[in-house]
Amino acid sequence: METQTATRTYTIDPSHSQISFKVRHLGFSKVRGRFTGFEGTVRMTPGDFSTLETDASVELETINTGDEKRDAHLRSDDFFSIEQHPTMTFKGHAVSDVSDEGFKLEGELTIRGTTKPVVLDVTYLGEATDPWGGTRVAFEAKGKINRKDFGLNWNQALETGGFLVGDEVEIELEVQAVQQ
């Protein structure tokens, strides 16, 4: 008789996780930023990445690019419009290209009330028992989105040609989650 391992739920530990992004500025350099307020869960059967599902919510007011004036502009109606849309969400629901090192996670990203499919390249970093007896798993993930797909259209033309802000946004996640 085959024994089935039950699906486990892990809660993302924000003090040991990070959500960051990069976007082109002036067409050649990159501005980096991160969000400091977020929560989420990861559900999976241990050892079987194909069962992985995730839900996460990010508080957009916690954006930090190291420049308060730019952060205020990003919170405004020109970009995230946090008064009307205080959070962005991600629901990961399908896994493909599974290997020992990782997989592709397909999901739905919602920003400013617009939901679009997103694929993240995920690397599994491992599982460990913490000093308090909890079981933790860790992942890194990378992906790209076009900000205009989500209504983040503000830009400024440059005298030299091109635009102030690039359309492609690179997303990087470092996630550590503890089993519930």
ABEGO torsion letter per residue (X at the ends): XBBBBBBBBBBBBAAABBBBBBBBBGGABBBBBBBABBBEBBBBBBGBAAABBBBBBBBAAABBAGBAAAAAAAABAABAGAAABABBBBBBABBBGBBAAEBBBBBBBBBGGBBBBBBBBBBBAEBBBBAAGBBBBBBBBBBBBBAAAAGBABBBBBAAEEBABBABBBBBBBBBBBBX
